[in-house]
Amino acid sequence: MKKYYLNLIPQSNGDYEVHSEDCNYRPKLNYDELGYHSSCSLAVTTAKRRHPLKKINGCYYCSKVCHTS
């Protein structure tokens, strides 16, 4: 299981990205710690539940199967 984080600063397309703990693009500031999950899809679900008004997406580099745009 990996620890996941939600970047609270949106990308240029408006997405808020979920990153795993070992991602080089994980934010060091301005993040929501989502906890330990067995997959990025569970982490994205947690992020969407906590932040229902944000457009949540997986990071292209560390959560590629959850990356949709």
N, CA, C, O and CB atoms as a CASP TS submission, in Angstrom:
PFRMAT TS
TARGET T0000
AUTHOR 0000-0000-0000
METHOD Language model
MODEL 1
PARENT N/A
ATOM      1  N   MET     1       0.848  -1.189   0.000  1.00  0.00           N
ATOM      2  CA  MET     1       0.000   0.000   0.000  1.00  0.00           C
ATOM      3  C   MET     1       0.884   1.238   0.000  1.00  0.00           C
ATOM      4  O   MET     1       1.946   1.275   0.621  1.00  0.00           O
ATOM      5  CB  MET     1      -0.959   0.006   1.224  1.00  0.00           C
ATOM      6  N   LYS     2       0.416   2.236  -0.706  1.00  0.00           N
ATOM      7  CA  LYS     2       1.135   3.505  -0.805  1.00  0.00           C
ATOM      8  C   LYS     2       0.304   4.610  -0.176  1.00  0.00           C
ATOM      9  O   LYS     2      -0.922   4.532  -0.097  1.00  0.00           O
ATOM     10  CB  LYS     2       1.464   3.844  -2.279  1.00  0.00           C
ATOM     11  N   LYS     3       1.010   5.639   0.267  1.00  0.00           N
ATOM     12  CA  LYS     3       0.340   6.837   0.764  1.00  0.00           C
ATOM     13  C   LYS     3       0.125   7.765  -0.431  1.00  0.00           C
ATOM     14  O   LYS     3       0.999   7.920  -1.285  1.00  0.00           O
ATOM     15  CB  LYS     3       1.180   7.545   1.905  1.00  0.00           C
ATOM     16  N   TYR     4      -1.058   8.377  -0.471  1.00  0.00           N
ATOM     17  CA  TYR     4      -1.418   9.264  -1.578  1.00  0.00           C
ATOM     18  C   TYR     4      -1.720  10.667  -1.073  1.00  0.00           C
ATOM     19  O   TYR     4      -2.129  10.868   0.070  1.00  0.00           O
ATOM     20  CB  TYR     4      -2.625   8.709  -2.342  1.00  0.00           C
ATOM     21  N   TYR     5      -1.504  11.636  -1.971  1.00  0.00           N
ATOM     22  CA  TYR     5      -1.701  13.048  -1.676  1.00  0.00           C
ATOM     23  C   TYR     5      -2.478  13.699  -2.810  1.00  0.00           C
ATOM     24  O   TYR     5      -2.332  13.324  -3.973  1.00  0.00           O
ATOM     25  CB  TYR     5      -0.349  13.762  -1.461  1.00  0.00           C
ATOM     26  N   LEU     6      -3.297  14.671  -2.463  1.00  0.00           N
ATOM     27  CA  LEU     6      -3.982  15.484  -3.466  1.00  0.00           C
ATOM     28  C   LEU     6      -3.323  16.852  -3.499  1.00  0.00           C
ATOM     29  O   LEU     6      -3.241  17.533  -2.477  1.00  0.00           O
ATOM     30  CB  LEU     6      -5.511  15.605  -3.160  1.00  0.00           C
ATOM     31  N   ASN     7      -2.855  17.251  -4.667  1.00  0.00           N
ATOM     32  CA  ASN     7      -2.302  18.588  -4.849  1.00  0.00           C
ATOM     33  C   ASN     7      -3.461  19.582  -4.820  1.00  0.00           C
ATOM     34  O   ASN     7      -4.396  19.465  -5.613  1.00  0.00           O
ATOM     35  CB  ASN     7      -1.489  18.698  -6.193  1.00  0.00           C
ATOM     36  N   LEU     8      -3.408  20.551  -3.917  1.00  0.00           N
ATOM     37  CA  LEU     8      -4.488  21.527  -3.780  1.00  0.00           C
ATOM     38  C   LEU     8      -4.320  22.740  -4.687  1.00  0.00           C
ATOM     39  O   LEU     8      -5.104  23.687  -4.618  1.00  0.00           O
ATOM     40  CB  LEU     8      -4.581  21.984  -2.353  1.00  0.00           C
ATOM     41  N   ILE     9      -3.297  22.709  -5.534  1.00  0.00           N
ATOM     42  CA  ILE     9      -3.113  23.746  -6.548  1.00  0.00           C
ATOM     43  C   ILE     9      -3.458  23.110  -7.892  1.00  0.00           C
ATOM     44  O   ILE     9      -2.824  22.132  -8.287  1.00  0.00           O
ATOM     45  CB  ILE     9      -1.635  24.331  -6.538  1.00  0.00           C
ATOM     46  N   PRO    10      -4.442  23.644  -8.595  1.00  0.00           N
ATOM     47  CA  PRO    10      -4.879  23.003  -9.840  1.00  0.00           C
ATOM     48  C   PRO    10      -3.853  23.117 -10.964  1.00  0.00           C
ATOM     49  O   PRO    10      -3.038  24.039 -11.000  1.00  0.00           O
ATOM     50  CB  PRO    10      -6.186  23.608 -10.295  1.00  0.00           C
ATOM     51  N   GLN    11      -3.918  22.160 -11.869  1.00  0.00           N
ATOM     52  CA  GLN    11      -3.128  22.199 -13.097  1.00  0.00           C
ATOM     53  C   GLN    11      -3.729  23.267 -14.012  1.00  0.00           C
ATOM     54  O   GLN    11      -4.795  23.808 -13.721  1.00  0.00           O
ATOM     55  CB  GLN    11      -3.097  20.794 -13.804  1.00  0.00           C
ATOM     56  N   SER    12      -3.056  23.563 -15.100  1.00  0.00           N
ATOM     57  CA  SER    12      -3.544  24.600 -16.018  1.00  0.00           C
ATOM     58  C   SER    12      -4.903  24.250 -16.629  1.00  0.00           C
ATOM     59  O   SER    12      -5.635  25.143 -17.054  1.00  0.00           O
ATOM     60  CB  SER    12      -2.530  24.826 -17.131  1.00  0.00           C
ATOM     61  N   ASN    13      -5.249  22.951 -16.676  1.00  0.00           N
ATOM     62  CA  ASN    13      -6.547  22.540 -17.222  1.00  0.00           C
ATOM     63  C   ASN    13      -7.638  22.464 -16.153  1.00  0.00           C
ATOM     64  O   ASN    13      -8.772  22.086 -16.451  1.00  0.00           O
ATOM     65  CB  ASN    13      -6.413  21.192 -17.906  1.00  0.00           C
ATOM     66  N   GLY    14      -7.301  22.823 -14.907  1.00  0.00           N
ATOM     67  CA  GLY    14      -8.279  22.824 -13.823  1.00  0.00           C
ATOM     68  C   GLY    14      -8.309  21.563 -12.985  1.00  0.00           C
ATOM     69  O   GLY    14      -9.012  21.512 -11.976  1.00  0.00           O
ATOM     70  N   ASP    15      -7.551  20.530 -13.384  1.00  0.00           N
ATOM     71  CA  ASP    15      -7.503  19.277 -12.624  1.00  0.00           C
ATOM     72  C   ASP    15      -6.694  19.433 -11.338  1.00  0.00           C
ATOM     73  O   ASP    15      -5.707  20.166 -11.287  1.00  0.00           O
ATOM     74  CB  ASP    15      -6.904  18.159 -13.482  1.00  0.00           C
ATOM     75  N   TYR    16      -7.138  18.728 -10.311  1.00  0.00           N
ATOM     76  CA  TYR    16      -6.383  18.573  -9.075  1.00  0.00           C
ATOM     77  C   TYR    16      -5.874  17.143  -9.084  1.00  0.00           C
ATOM     78  O   TYR    16      -6.671  16.208  -9.144  1.00  0.00           O
ATOM     79  CB  TYR    16      -7.259  18.888  -7.785  1.00  0.00           C
ATOM     80  N   GLU    17      -4.558  16.953  -9.026  1.00  0.00           N
ATOM     81  CA  GLU    17      -3.983  15.632  -9.238  1.00  0.00           C
ATOM     82  C   GLU    17      -3.661  14.892  -7.950  1.00  0.00           C
ATOM     83  O   GLU    17      -3.216  15.474  -6.961  1.00  0.00           O
ATOM     84  CB  GLU    17      -2.747  15.752 -10.054  1.00  0.00           C
ATOM     85  N   VAL    18      -3.905  13.582  -8.001  1.00  0.00           N
ATOM     86  CA  VAL    18      -3.558  12.664  -6.919  1.00  0.00           C
ATOM     87  C   VAL    18      -2.184  12.075  -7.236  1.00  0.00           C
ATOM     88  O   VAL    18      -1.939  11.606  -8.348  1.00  0.00           O
ATOM     89  CB  VAL    18      -4.645  11.529  -6.749  1.00  0.00           C
ATOM     90  N   HIS    19      -1.285  12.107  -6.236  1.00  0.00           N
ATOM     91  CA  HIS    19       0.080  11.596  -6.379  1.00  0.00           C
ATOM     92  C   HIS    19       0.368  10.560  -5.305  1.00  0.00           C
ATOM     93  O   HIS    19      -0.165  10.632  -4.198  1.00  0.00           O
ATOM     94  CB  HIS    19       1.105  12.744  -6.304  1.00  0.00           C
ATOM     95  N   SER    20       1.217   9.596  -5.643  1.00  0.00           N
ATOM     96  CA  SER    20       1.677   8.635  -4.641  1.00  0.00           C
ATOM     97  C   SER    20       2.878   9.222  -3.905  1.00  0.00           C
ATOM     98  O   SER    20       3.495  10.183  -4.365  1.00  0.00           O
ATOM     99  CB  SER    20       2.044   7.267  -5.299  1.00  0.00           C
ATOM    100  N   GLU    21       3.199   8.633  -2.762  1.00  0.00           N
ATOM    101  CA  GLU    21       4.262   9.156  -1.907  1.00  0.00           C
ATOM    102  C   GLU    21       5.629   9.159  -2.578  1.00  0.00           C
ATOM    103  O   GLU    21       6.483   9.969  -2.216  1.00  0.00           O
ATOM    104  CB  GLU    21       4.333   8.354  -0.643  1.00  0.00           C
ATOM    105  N   ASP    22       5.858   8.281  -3.538  1.00  0.00           N
ATOM    106  CA  ASP    22       7.166   8.188  -4.182  1.00  0.00           C
ATOM    107  C   ASP    22       7.247   8.945  -5.511  1.00  0.00           C
ATOM    108  O   ASP    22       8.212   8.779  -6.257  1.00  0.00           O
ATOM    109  CB  ASP    22       7.509   6.744  -4.411  1.00  0.00           C
ATOM    110  N   CYS    23       6.259   9.761  -5.806  1.00  0.00           N
ATOM    111  CA  CYS    23       6.214  10.508  -7.065  1.00  0.00           C
ATOM    112  C   CYS    23       7.129  11.732  -7.017  1.00  0.00           C
ATOM    113  O   CYS    23       7.143  12.472  -6.033  1.00  0.00           O
ATOM    114  CB  CYS    23       4.774  10.940  -7.376  1.00  0.00           C
ATOM    115  N   ASN    24       7.883  11.931  -8.081  1.00  0.00           N
ATOM    116  CA  ASN    24       8.742  13.117  -8.183  1.00  0.00           C
ATOM    117  C   ASN    24       7.938  14.402  -8.313  1.00  0.00           C
ATOM    118  O   ASN    24       8.470  15.487  -8.075  1.00  0.00           O
ATOM    119  CB  ASN    24       9.679  12.983  -9.369  1.00  0.00           C
ATOM    120  N   TYR    25       6.670  14.301  -8.685  1.00  0.00           N
ATOM    121  CA  TYR    25       5.821  15.474  -8.884  1.00  0.00           C
ATOM    122  C   TYR    25       4.868  15.715  -7.714  1.00  0.00           C
ATOM    123  O   TYR    25       4.014  16.599  -7.778  1.00  0.00           O
ATOM    124  CB  TYR    25       5.025  15.320 -10.162  1.00  0.00           C
ATOM    125  N   ARG    26       5.014  14.936  -6.653  1.00  0.00           N
ATOM    126  CA  ARG    26       4.172  15.105  -5.463  1.00  0.00           C
ATOM    127  C   ARG    26       4.425  16.482  -4.856  1.00  0.00           C
ATOM    128  O   ARG    26       5.576  16.897  -4.727  1.00  0.00           O
ATOM    129  CB  ARG    26       4.453  13.984  -4.414  1.00  0.00           C
ATOM    130  N   PRO    27       3.372  17.187  -4.485  1.00  0.00           N
ATOM    131  CA  PRO    27       3.565  18.518  -3.893  1.00  0.00           C
ATOM    132  C   PRO    27       4.188  18.419  -2.505  1.00  0.00           C
ATOM    133  O   PRO    27       3.876  17.508  -1.739  1.00  0.00           O
ATOM    134  CB  PRO    27       2.228  19.267  -3.813  1.00  0.00           C
ATOM    135  N   LYS    28       5.059  19.351  -2.193  1.00  0.00           N
ATOM    136  CA  LYS    28       5.672  19.418  -0.862  1.00  0.00           C
ATOM    137  C   LYS    28       4.891  20.367   0.045  1.00  0.00           C
ATOM    138  O   LYS    28       5.015  20.314   1.269  1.00  0.00           O
ATOM    139  CB  LYS    28       7.144  19.872  -0.967  1.00  0.00           C
ATOM    140  N   LEU    29       4.091  21.229  -0.565  1.00  0.00           N
ATOM    141  CA  LEU    29       3.223  22.176   0.141  1.00  0.00           C
ATOM    142  C   LEU    29       1.850  22.129  -0.514  1.00  0.00           C
ATOM    143  O   LEU    29       1.709  21.638  -1.634  1.00  0.00           O
ATOM    144  CB  LEU    29       3.814  23.636   0.114  1.00  0.00           C
ATOM    145  N   ASN    30       0.858  22.629   0.169  1.00  0.00           N
ATOM    146  CA  ASN    30      -0.499  22.754  -0.386  1.00  0.00           C
ATOM    147  C   ASN    30      -1.059  21.423  -0.891  1.00  0.00           C
ATOM    148  O   ASN    30      -1.390  21.277  -2.067  1.00  0.00           O
ATOM    149  CB  ASN    30      -0.500  23.763  -1.522  1.00  0.00           C
ATOM    150  N   TYR    31      -1.156  20.472   0.014  1.00  0.00           N
ATOM    151  CA  TYR    31      -1.697  19.167  -0.339  1.00  0.00           C
ATOM    152  C   TYR    31      -2.629  18.662   0.752  1.00  0.00           C
ATOM    153  O   TYR    31      -2.598  19.136   1.887  1.00  0.00           O
ATOM    154  CB  TYR    31      -0.566  18.161  -0.580  1.00  0.00           C
ATOM    155  N   ASP    32      -3.454  17.698   0.386  1.00  0.00           N
ATOM    156  CA  ASP    32      -4.305  16.980   1.331  1.00  0.00           C
ATOM    157  C   ASP    32      -3.795  15.546   1.360  1.00  0.00           C
ATOM    158  O   ASP    32      -3.775  14.867   0.333  1.00  0.00           O
ATOM    159  CB  ASP    32      -5.842  17.052   0.927  1.00  0.00           C
ATOM    160  N   GLU    33      -3.383  15.089   2.534  1.00  0.00           N
ATOM    161  CA  GLU    33      -2.918  13.712   2.678  1.00  0.00           C
ATOM    162  C   GLU    33      -4.136  12.792   2.664  1.00  0.00           C
ATOM    163  O   GLU    33      -5.008  12.889   3.528  1.00  0.00           O
ATOM    164  CB  GLU    33      -2.084  13.525   3.995  1.00  0.00           C
ATOM    165  N   LEU    34      -4.188  11.912   1.690  1.00  0.00           N
ATOM    166  CA  LEU    34      -5.345  11.039   1.495  1.00  0.00           C
ATOM    167  C   LEU    34      -5.221   9.714   2.236  1.00  0.00           C
ATOM    168  O   LEU    34      -6.195   8.969   2.338  1.00  0.00           O
ATOM    169  CB  LEU    34      -5.543  10.774   0.027  1.00  0.00           C
ATOM    170  N   GLY    35      -4.047   9.418   2.747  1.00  0.00           N
ATOM    171  CA  GLY    35      -3.833   8.180   3.495  1.00  0.00           C
ATOM    172  C   GLY    35      -3.302   7.064   2.613  1.00  0.00           C
ATOM    173  O   GLY    35      -2.962   7.272   1.448  1.00  0.00           O
ATOM    174  N   TYR    36      -3.239   5.869   3.202  1.00  0.00           N
ATOM    175  CA  TYR    36      -2.733   4.687   2.505  1.00  0.00           C
ATOM    176  C   TYR    36      -3.863   3.995   1.752  1.00  0.00           C
ATOM    177  O   TYR    36      -4.955   3.788   2.282  1.00  0.00           O
ATOM    178  CB  TYR    36      -2.071   3.708   3.499  1.00  0.00           C
ATOM    179  N   HIS    37      -3.569   3.643   0.496  1.00  0.00           N
ATOM    180  CA  HIS    37      -4.553   2.961  -0.343  1.00  0.00           C
ATOM    181  C   HIS    37      -3.852   1.888  -1.165  1.00  0.00           C
ATOM    182  O   HIS    37      -2.663   1.998  -1.465  1.00  0.00           O
ATOM    183  CB  HIS    37      -5.293   3.967  -1.268  1.00  0.00           C
ATOM    184  N   SER    38      -4.587   0.867  -1.518  1.00  0.00           N
ATOM    185  CA  SER    38      -4.028  -0.226  -2.313  1.00  0.00           C
ATOM    186  C   SER    38      -3.982   0.098  -3.805  1.00  0.00           C
ATOM    187  O   SER    38      -3.358  -0.628  -4.578  1.00  0.00           O
ATOM    188  CB  SER    38      -4.834  -1.489  -2.092  1.00  0.00           C
ATOM    189  N   SER    39      -4.639   1.182  -4.210  1.00  0.00           N
ATOM    190  CA  SER    39      -4.619   1.582  -5.619  1.00  0.00           C
ATOM    191  C   SER    39      -4.902   3.074  -5.738  1.00  0.00           C
ATOM    192  O   SER    39      -5.449   3.699  -4.830  1.00  0.00           O
ATOM    193  CB  SER    39      -5.652   0.768  -6.439  1.00  0.00           C
ATOM    194  N   CYS    40      -4.512   3.626  -6.890  1.00  0.00           N
ATOM    195  CA  CYS    40      -4.791   5.043  -7.118  1.00  0.00           C
ATOM    196  C   CYS    40      -6.290   5.285  -7.243  1.00  0.00           C
ATOM    197  O   CYS    40      -6.770   6.364  -6.894  1.00  0.00           O
ATOM    198  CB  CYS    40      -4.068   5.539  -8.380  1.00  0.00           C
ATOM    199  N   SER    41      -7.034   4.307  -7.731  1.00  0.00           N
ATOM    200  CA  SER    41      -8.479   4.516  -7.886  1.00  0.00           C
ATOM    201  C   SER    41      -9.162   4.719  -6.541  1.00  0.00           C
ATOM    202  O   SER    41     -10.092   5.519  -6.437  1.00  0.00           O
ATOM    203  CB  SER    41      -9.114   3.331  -8.614  1.00  0.00           C
ATOM    204  N   LEU    42      -8.717   4.010  -5.512  1.00  0.00           N
ATOM    205  CA  LEU    42      -9.281   4.225  -4.176  1.00  0.00           C
ATOM    206  C   LEU    42      -8.876   5.594  -3.634  1.00  0.00           C
ATOM    207  O   LEU    42      -9.667   6.256  -2.962  1.00  0.00           O
ATOM    208  CB  LEU    42      -8.823   3.114  -3.210  1.00  0.00           C
ATOM    209  N   ALA    43      -7.647   6.018  -3.926  1.00  0.00           N
ATOM    210  CA  ALA    43      -7.194   7.340  -3.495  1.00  0.00           C
ATOM    211  C   ALA    43      -7.989   8.442  -4.204  1.00  0.00           C
ATOM    212  O   ALA    43      -8.363   9.434  -3.579  1.00  0.00           O
ATOM    213  CB  ALA    43      -5.684   7.508  -3.771  1.00  0.00           C
ATOM    214  N   VAL    44      -8.245   8.273  -5.490  1.00  0.00           N
ATOM    215  CA  VAL    44      -9.036   9.252  -6.244  1.00  0.00           C
ATOM    216  C   VAL    44     -10.460   9.311  -5.693  1.00  0.00           C
ATOM    217  O   VAL    44     -11.031  10.394  -5.569  1.00  0.00           O
ATOM    218  CB  VAL    44      -9.056   8.897  -7.754  1.00  0.00           C
ATOM    219  N   THR    45     -11.031   8.164  -5.365  1.00  0.00           N
ATOM    220  CA  THR    45     -12.374   8.125  -4.776  1.00  0.00           C
ATOM    221  C   THR    45     -12.406   8.880  -3.456  1.00  0.00           C
ATOM    222  O   THR    45     -13.344   9.632  -3.192  1.00  0.00           O
ATOM    223  CB  THR    45     -12.830   6.672  -4.562  1.00  0.00           C
ATOM    224  N   THR    46     -11.387   8.685  -2.625  1.00  0.00           N
ATOM    225  CA  THR    46     -11.294   9.406  -1.352  1.00  0.00           C
ATOM    226  C   THR    46     -11.199  10.907  -1.599  1.00  0.00           C
ATOM    227  O   THR    46     -11.869  11.692  -0.929  1.00  0.00           O
ATOM    228  CB  THR    46     -10.075   8.919  -0.537  1.00  0.00           C
ATOM    229  N   ALA    47     -10.369  11.307  -2.559  1.00  0.00           N
ATOM    230  CA  ALA    47     -10.209  12.730  -2.876  1.00  0.00           C
ATOM    231  C   ALA    47     -11.523  13.335  -3.361  1.00  0.00           C
ATOM    232  O   ALA    47     -11.874  14.451  -2.977  1.00  0.00           O
ATOM    233  CB  ALA    47      -9.118  12.923  -3.940  1.00  0.00           C
ATOM    234  N   LYS    48     -12.246  12.605  -4.200  1.00  0.00           N
ATOM    235  CA  LYS    48     -13.527  13.109  -4.712  1.00  0.00           C
ATOM    236  C   LYS    48     -14.562  13.223  -3.601  1.00  0.00           C
ATOM    237  O   LYS    48     -15.396  14.128  -3.619  1.00  0.00           O
ATOM    238  CB  LYS    48     -14.055  12.195  -5.821  1.00  0.00           C
ATOM    239  N   ARG    49     -14.515  12.329  -2.655  1.00  0.00           N
ATOM    240  CA  ARG    49     -15.445  12.387  -1.524  1.00  0.00           C
ATOM    241  C   ARG    49     -15.130  13.603  -0.646  1.00  0.00           C
ATOM    242  O   ARG    49     -16.040  14.288  -0.179  1.00  0.00           O
ATOM    243  CB  ARG    49     -15.371  11.078  -0.686  1.00  0.00           C
ATOM    244  N   ARG    50     -13.852  13.864  -0.426  1.00  0.00           N
ATOM    245  CA  ARG    50     -13.449  15.000   0.418  1.00  0.00           C
ATOM    246  C   ARG    50     -13.608  16.341  -0.278  1.00  0.00           C
ATOM    247  O   ARG    50     -13.861  17.358   0.369  1.00  0.00           O
ATOM    248  CB  ARG    50     -12.013  14.835   0.853  1.00  0.00           C
ATOM    249  N   HIS    51     -13.461  16.342  -1.590  1.00  0.00           N
ATOM    250  CA  HIS    51     -13.468  17.588  -2.375  1.00  0.00           C
ATOM    251  C   HIS    51     -14.447  17.443  -3.543  1.00  0.00           C
ATOM    252  O   HIS    51     -14.020  17.379  -4.695  1.00  0.00           O
ATOM    253  CB  HIS    51     -12.029  17.931  -2.900  1.00  0.00           C
ATOM    254  N   PRO    52     -15.738  17.391  -3.266  1.00  0.00           N
ATOM    255  CA  PRO    52     -16.718  17.094  -4.318  1.00  0.00           C
ATOM    256  C   PRO    52     -16.817  18.150  -5.424  1.00  0.00           C
ATOM    257  O   PRO    52     -17.325  17.851  -6.504  1.00  0.00           O
ATOM    258  CB  PRO    52     -18.061  16.925  -3.697  1.00  0.00           C
ATOM    259  N   LEU    53     -16.355  19.351  -5.186  1.00  0.00           N
ATOM    260  CA  LEU    53     -16.459  20.404  -6.200  1.00  0.00           C
ATOM    261  C   LEU    53     -15.213  20.512  -7.076  1.00  0.00           C
ATOM    262  O   LEU    53     -15.198  21.276  -8.041  1.00  0.00           O
ATOM    263  CB  LEU    53     -16.717  21.734  -5.531  1.00  0.00           C
ATOM    264  N   LYS    54     -14.174  19.754  -6.749  1.00  0.00           N
ATOM    265  CA  LYS    54     -12.930  19.802  -7.520  1.00  0.00           C
ATOM    266  C   LYS    54     -12.927  18.704  -8.589  1.00  0.00           C
ATOM    267  O   LYS    54     -13.493  17.629  -8.390  1.00  0.00           O
ATOM    268  CB  LYS    54     -11.703  19.649  -6.583  1.00  0.00           C
ATOM    269  N   LYS    55     -12.288  18.988  -9.713  1.00  0.00           N
ATOM    270  CA  LYS    55     -12.097  18.001 -10.781  1.00  0.00           C
ATOM    271  C   LYS    55     -10.819  17.219 -10.454  1.00  0.00           C
ATOM    272  O   LYS    55      -9.713  17.732 -10.625  1.00  0.00           O
ATOM    273  CB  LYS    55     -12.006  18.694 -12.212  1.00  0.00           C
ATOM    274  N   ILE    56     -10.975  15.989  -9.987  1.00  0.00           N
ATOM    275  CA  ILE    56      -9.860  15.176  -9.498  1.00  0.00           C
ATOM    276  C   ILE    56      -9.379  14.241 -10.598  1.00  0.00           C
ATOM    277  O   ILE    56     -10.178  13.668 -11.339  1.00  0.00           O
ATOM    278  CB  ILE    56     -10.274  14.367  -8.246  1.00  0.00           C
ATOM    279  N   ASN    57      -8.069  14.095 -10.693  1.00  0.00           N
ATOM    280  CA  ASN    57      -7.454  13.259 -11.713  1.00  0.00           C
ATOM    281  C   ASN    57      -6.195  12.630 -11.126  1.00  0.00           C
ATOM    282  O   ASN    57      -5.581  13.200 -10.225  1.00  0.00           O
ATOM    283  CB  ASN    57      -7.127  14.083 -12.998  1.00  0.00           C
ATOM    284  N   GLY    58      -5.810  11.471 -11.626  1.00  0.00           N
ATOM    285  CA  GLY    58      -4.555  10.853 -11.213  1.00  0.00           C
ATOM    286  C   GLY    58      -3.385  11.469 -11.958  1.00  0.00           C
ATOM    287  O   GLY    58      -3.527  11.919 -13.095  1.00  0.00           O
ATOM    288  N   CYS    59      -2.245  11.486 -11.320  1.00  0.00           N
ATOM    289  CA  CYS    59      -1.019  11.988 -11.943  1.00  0.00           C
ATOM    290  C   CYS    59      -0.624  11.094 -13.121  1.00  0.00           C
ATOM    291  O   CYS    59      -0.683   9.868 -13.023  1.00  0.00           O
ATOM    292  CB  CYS    59       0.133  12.058 -10.905  1.00  0.00           C
ATOM    293  N   TYR    60      -0.230  11.703 -14.215  1.00  0.00           N
ATOM    294  CA  TYR    60       0.188  10.965 -15.406  1.00  0.00           C
ATOM    295  C   TYR    60       1.383  10.063 -15.111  1.00  0.00           C
ATOM    296  O   TYR    60       1.501   8.988 -15.700  1.00  0.00           O
ATOM    297  CB  TYR    60       0.533  11.934 -16.537  1.00  0.00           C
ATOM    298  N   TYR    61       2.261  10.480 -14.216  1.00  0.00           N
ATOM    299  CA  TYR    61       3.513   9.770 -13.970  1.00  0.00           C
ATOM    300  C   TYR    61       3.414   8.675 -12.913  1.00  0.00           C
ATOM    301  O   TYR    61       4.008   7.610 -13.080  1.00  0.00           O
ATOM    302  CB  TYR    61       4.559  10.745 -13.562  1.00  0.00           C
ATOM    303  N   CYS    62       2.684   8.909 -11.842  1.00  0.00           N
ATOM    304  CA  CYS    62       2.659   7.920 -10.752  1.00  0.00           C
ATOM    305  C   CYS    62       1.325   7.210 -10.604  1.00  0.00           C
ATOM    306  O   CYS    62       1.251   6.174  -9.943  1.00  0.00           O
ATOM    307  CB  CYS    62       3.002   8.588  -9.455  1.00  0.00           C
ATOM    308  N   SER    63       0.281   7.740 -11.198  1.00  0.00           N
ATOM    309  CA  SER    63      -1.062   7.146 -11.093  1.00  0.00           C
ATOM    310  C   SER    63      -1.694   7.085 -12.479  1.00  0.00           C
ATOM    311  O   SER    63      -2.841   7.484 -12.682  1.00  0.00           O
ATOM    312  CB  SER    63      -1.966   7.965 -10.112  1.00  0.00           C
ATOM    313  N   LYS    64      -0.916   6.578 -13.418  1.00  0.00           N
ATOM    314  CA  LYS    64      -1.298   6.632 -14.832  1.00  0.00           C
ATOM    315  C   LYS    64      -2.644   5.972 -15.128  1.00  0.00           C
ATOM    316  O   LYS    64      -3.397   6.471 -15.965  1.00  0.00           O
ATOM    317  CB  LYS    64      -0.235   5.976 -15.664  1.00  0.00           C
ATOM    318  N   VAL    65      -2.963   4.861 -14.462  1.00  0.00           N
ATOM    319  CA  VAL    65      -4.247   4.204 -14.732  1.00  0.00           C
ATOM    320  C   VAL    65      -5.426   5.065 -14.282  1.00  0.00           C
ATOM    321  O   VAL    65      -6.556   4.843 -14.716  1.00  0.00           O
ATOM    322  CB  VAL    65      -4.302   2.842 -14.034  1.00  0.00           C
ATOM    323  N   CYS    66      -5.169   6.045 -13.415  1.00  0.00           N
ATOM    324  CA  CYS    66      -6.224   6.948 -12.935  1.00  0.00           C
ATOM    325  C   CYS    66      -6.189   8.299 -13.642  1.00  0.00           C
ATOM    326  O   CYS    66      -7.004   9.176 -13.358  1.00  0.00           O
ATOM    327  CB  CYS    66      -6.093   7.156 -11.431  1.00  0.00           C
ATOM    328  N   HIS    67      -5.254   8.460 -14.552  1.00  0.00           N
ATOM    329  CA  HIS    67      -5.117   9.725 -15.295  1.00  0.00           C
ATOM    330  C   HIS    67      -6.108   9.722 -16.454  1.00  0.00           C
ATOM    331  O   HIS    67      -6.058   8.848 -17.319  1.00  0.00           O
ATOM    332  CB  HIS    67      -3.648   9.923 -15.821  1.00  0.00           C
ATOM    333  N   THR    68      -7.008  10.702 -16.465  1.00  0.00           N
ATOM    334  CA  THR    68      -8.058  10.724 -17.485  1.00  0.00           C
ATOM    335  C   THR    68      -7.998  11.927 -18.413  1.00  0.00           C
ATOM    336  O   THR    68      -8.641  11.922 -19.463  1.00  0.00           O
ATOM    337  CB  THR    68      -9.390  10.689 -16.825  1.00  0.00           C
ATOM    338  N   SER    69      -7.241  12.958 -18.050  1.00  0.00           N
ATOM    339  CA  SER    69      -7.164  14.124 -18.949  1.00  0.00           C
ATOM    340  C   SER    69      -5.863  14.862 -18.774  1.00  0.00           C
ATOM    341  O   SER    69      -5.627  15.865 -19.447  1.00  0.00           O
ATOM    342  CB  SER    69      -8.329  15.076 -18.703  1.00  0.00           C
TER
END
